[in-house]
Amino acid sequence: MRVLVAVASKHGSTREIADAIGKNLTDAGIDTEVDDVDAIGDIAGYDAFVIGSGAYAGNWLKPARAFVD
């Protein structure tokens, strides 16, 4: 199984959480990549996704919303 942890973080805290999730998945023996949503191109080849974003006024950051769309 190959997992992509995609993250949009304005000040870095959400990225730290994504890195921790990625480490836990890797430690469990799962092939995992953690990357910023702006740096992700082709999503083919991944079996699962974890998507996280900083939230402001109840909304995800625009790059995260665009990635999901």
C-alpha positions as CSV (number, residue, x, y, z in Angstrom):
1,M,0.0,0.0,0.0
2,R,1.2,3.5,-0.9
3,V,-0.2,6.5,1.0
4,L,0.1,10.2,0.3
5,V,-0.2,12.6,3.2
6,A,-1.0,16.0,1.5
7,V,-0.8,19.1,3.6
8,A,-1.5,22.8,3.4
9,S,0.0,24.7,6.3
10,K,0.3,28.5,6.7
11,H,2.5,28.7,9.7
12,G,3.9,25.1,9.9
13,S,1.9,23.5,12.7
14,T,-0.3,21.5,10.3
15,R,2.9,20.4,8.5
16,E,4.3,19.1,11.8
17,I,1.1,17.0,12.3
18,A,1.3,15.7,8.8
19,D,5.0,14.7,9.4
20,A,4.0,12.9,12.6
21,I,1.2,11.0,10.7
22,G,3.6,10.1,8.0
23,K,6.2,8.8,10.5
24,N,3.6,6.7,12.2
25,L,2.4,5.2,8.9
26,T,6.0,4.5,7.9
27,D,6.8,3.0,11.2
28,A,3.8,0.7,10.7
29,G,5.5,-0.5,7.5
30,I,3.4,1.5,5.0
31,D,5.0,3.2,2.1
32,T,4.2,6.9,2.8
33,E,5.1,10.2,1.3
34,V,4.3,13.6,3.0
35,D,4.2,16.6,0.7
36,D,2.7,20.1,0.4
37,V,-0.4,20.2,-1.8
38,D,1.2,22.8,-4.0
39,A,4.1,20.4,-4.8
40,I,2.0,17.4,-5.7
41,G,1.6,16.6,-9.4
42,D,0.3,13.2,-10.4
43,I,-1.6,11.3,-7.7
44,A,-1.7,8.0,-9.7
45,G,0.0,5.2,-7.9
46,Y,-1.3,6.0,-4.4
47,D,-3.7,3.7,-2.7
48,A,-4.9,6.0,0.0
49,F,-4.7,9.7,1.0
50,V,-4.6,11.7,4.2
51,I,-5.3,15.4,3.5
52,G,-4.9,18.1,6.0
53,S,-5.1,21.8,6.1
54,G,-4.9,24.7,8.5
55,A,-8.3,26.1,9.1
56,Y,-9.2,29.8,9.4
57,A,-12.7,31.0,10.1
58,G,-13.9,27.4,9.6
59,N,-12.4,27.0,6.2
60,W,-9.5,25.1,4.8
61,L,-6.7,27.0,3.1
62,K,-7.3,27.6,-0.6
63,P,-4.5,25.3,-1.8
64,A,-6.0,22.4,0.1
65,R,-9.5,23.0,-1.3
66,A,-8.1,23.3,-4.8
67,F,-6.2,20.0,-4.4
68,V,-9.3,18.2,-3.3
69,D,-11.3,19.7,-6.1
